[in-house]
Amino acid sequence: MRLIAFIAAALVASSPVAAQEWQEYAYPDHAFTVVFPAKPQVETTTYPVADNRTVPARVYSARENNATFTVTVAEIGDTGLDEKAVIDSTIKRLSAGGAVKVNMPHRIYRVYGRQVSIERPDGSRSMAALFDYNKRLYLIEGRIAANGTQTDVIRFQQSLVFTDGGSNRSDEAIRALREACRGLAGVRNGGGNPAQPAGPDDPRCQVVAPE
């Protein structure tokens, strides 16, 4: 799921300028790492969720040229909302006034969520991934102006890593999802392990594996 984006990011990372500017930042209190092109600003704020409620949130953000890079961590544990409600309301908010071009399952190891691509009338574009994990909404979004390039946005969105080794799916749910995804039957990833779909609507699940 992340292979193509990582290849694009690697091409950027190979340049001397990129190597000097981009840096990984670790946030153990929220159990994640991510790369930014500059030292991010950190803001404590609130974030709107379903039913017009707001919850406490932390926002990490940086700007570079014509792009904005943001990670939002919102505390949703007391809302009583299920994962679908959280994810759907967040995508609706992100895409307000724009058009969703991609909406597909995404995962970072054993943490499952969605990734979306959004185009807006002014020509700006966003690539985002969002996860309901450990009673928090994690939203990573790279947004570029109409004249910006998409490579850095891909690199940023694909750099998020959860560092606590946990999952928001049970072993049984992961196994059932893998068994139901015929397109990945018998397929191995780069590490030689069975390829795992990111969700039941993962486009790869619709491709029948070769005999």
C-alpha positions in Angstrom: 0.0 0.0 0.0 2.8 2.4 0.8 5.4 1.1 -1.8 4.8 3.5 -4.7 4.7 6.5 -2.4 7.9 5.4 -0.7 9.7 5.1 -4.0 8.7 8.7 -4.9 9.8 9.9 -1.4 13.1 8.1 -1.8 13.8 10.0 -5.0 13.3 13.2 -3.2 15.3 12.1 -0.2 18.3 11.3 -2.4 18.9 15.0 -3.2 21.4 16.9 -1.0 18.9 19.7 -0.3 16.2 17.3 0.8 18.6 15.5 3.1 19.5 18.7 4.8 15.9 20.0 5.3 13.7 17.0 6.0 14.0 15.5 9.5 12.2 13.0 11.6 10.5 14.2 14.8 9.3 11.9 17.6 6.4 12.5 19.9 6.4 9.7 22.5 3.4 11.2 24.4 1.3 10.5 21.3 3.3 7.5 20.2 4.2 8.5 16.7 7.1 9.8 14.5 6.8 11.8 11.3 9.1 13.8 9.0 8.8 17.5 8.5 10.6 19.8 6.1 11.2 22.3 9.0 10.8 22.3 12.8 7.0 22.1 13.3 5.0 24.5 15.4 2.9 22.8 18.2 -0.5 24.1 19.1 -3.0 23.0 21.7 -6.5 23.6 20.4 -9.8 21.9 19.8 -11.0 19.9 16.9 -14.6 19.4 15.6 -16.0 15.9 15.4 -19.4 14.5 14.5 -22.6 16.2 15.7 -20.8 19.6 16.0 -18.9 18.6 19.1 -15.3 19.7 19.7 -12.6 17.8 21.6 -9.1 18.7 22.8 -6.4 18.4 20.2 -2.8 18.9 19.5 -1.7 20.2 16.1 1.9 19.9 14.7 2.4 21.9 11.5 5.1 23.3 9.2 5.2 25.2 5.9 7.6 24.8 3.0 7.3 26.7 -0.2 3.7 26.3 -1.5 2.8 23.4 0.9 1.5 23.0 4.4 2.1 19.9 6.5 -0.1 19.1 9.5 -0.6 16.3 12.0 -3.6 16.6 14.2 -4.2 14.4 17.3 -7.7 14.7 18.7 -8.8 13.1 21.9 -12.0 11.3 21.0 -12.2 8.7 23.8 -15.1 10.4 25.6 -17.3 11.1 22.5 -18.9 7.6 22.3 -18.5 7.7 18.5 -17.6 4.6 16.6 -14.8 4.5 14.1 -16.9 4.9 11.1 -18.6 8.0 12.5 -15.2 9.6 13.3 -13.7 8.8 10.0 -16.7 9.8 7.9 -17.2 13.1 9.7 -13.5 13.9 9.3 -13.5 13.2 5.6 -16.6 15.3 5.1 -14.9 18.2 6.9 -11.7 17.9 5.0 -13.5 17.8 1.6 -15.9 20.7 2.3 -15.9 22.8 -0.9 -13.8 20.3 -2.8 -14.0 17.0 -4.5 -12.8 13.6 -3.1 -10.7 12.0 -5.8 -9.4 9.0 -3.7 -11.0 7.4 -0.7 -9.5 4.0 0.1 -8.3 1.9 3.1 -4.9 2.5 4.4 -2.8 1.0 7.1 0.5 1.6 8.9 1.6 -1.9 10.0 -1.3 -3.1 12.2 -3.1 0.3 12.5 -5.9 0.6 10.0 -7.6 3.7 8.6 -8.3 5.6 5.4 -6.4 7.7 3.0 -8.0 10.4 0.8 -7.0 12.8 -2.0 -9.0 16.0 -2.4 -9.0 18.7 -5.1 -10.4 22.1 -4.5 -11.8 24.8 -7.0 -8.8 27.0 -6.5 -6.5 24.2 -7.7 -5.0 23.3 -4.3 -4.8 19.6 -3.4 -4.6 17.6 -0.2 -3.4 14.1 0.6 -4.4 12.9 4.0 -4.6 9.7 6.1 -6.7 9.3 9.2 -6.9 6.7 11.9 -9.1 6.0 15.0 -6.5 4.6 17.3 -6.0 4.4 21.1 -9.0 6.7 21.7 -7.5 9.3 19.4 -8.1 10.6 15.9 -4.8 10.9 14.1 -5.0 13.0 11.0 -2.0 13.7 8.8 -2.5 16.1 5.9 -0.2 17.6 3.3 -1.8 20.4 1.3 -0.2 22.1 -1.8 -1.2 25.1 -3.8 -2.2 24.9 -7.4 1.4 25.5 -8.6 3.0 23.1 -6.0 4.5 19.7 -6.6 3.0 16.6 -5.1 6.1 14.7 -4.2 6.7 16.3 -0.8 3.1 15.8 0.1 3.3 12.1 -0.6 6.5 11.9 1.3 5.0 13.6 4.3 1.8 11.6 4.4 3.6 8.3 4.1 6.1 9.1 6.8 3.8 8.6 9.8 4.7 5.7 12.0 3.1 4.6 15.2 5.7 3.7 17.8 3.9 1.7 20.4 3.5 -1.5 18.4 -0.2 -1.7 18.9 -3.2 -2.2 16.6 -6.8 -1.1 16.2 -7.9 -4.5 14.9 -8.0 -7.9 16.6 -5.8 -10.8 15.3 -9.0 -12.5 14.3 -10.2 -9.4 12.3 -6.9 -9.1 10.5 -6.8 -12.8 9.7 -10.4 -12.7 8.3 -9.6 -9.7 6.2 -6.6 -11.3 4.7 -8.5 -14.5 4.0 -11.4 -12.6 2.3 -9.0 -10.6 0.0 -8.6 -13.0 -2.9 -6.5 -10.6 -4.9 -3.7 -11.0 -2.3 -3.9 -14.7 -1.9 -0.4 -16.1 -2.0 1.2 -12.7 -2.6 4.3 -11.8 -0.5 5.5 -8.4 0.3 9.0 -7.1 0.1 9.9 -8.7 3.4 8.7 -12.1 2.2 5.7 -12.0 4.5 2.1 -12.5 3.4 0.7 -9.3 1.9 -2.1 -7.8 4.0 -5.0 -5.7 2.7 -5.7 -2.4 4.3 -9.5 -3.0 4.3 -12.3 -4.9 2.6 -12.5 -2.2 -0.1 -8.8 -2.3 -0.8 -8.6 -2.2 -4.6 -6.0 -4.9 -4.6 -8.6 -7.3 -3.2 -10.5 -7.1 -6.5 -7.7 -8.6 -8.5 -7.6 -12.4 -8.6 -4.1 -13.6 -7.8 -2.4 -15.6 -10.6 -2.6 -19.4 -10.4 
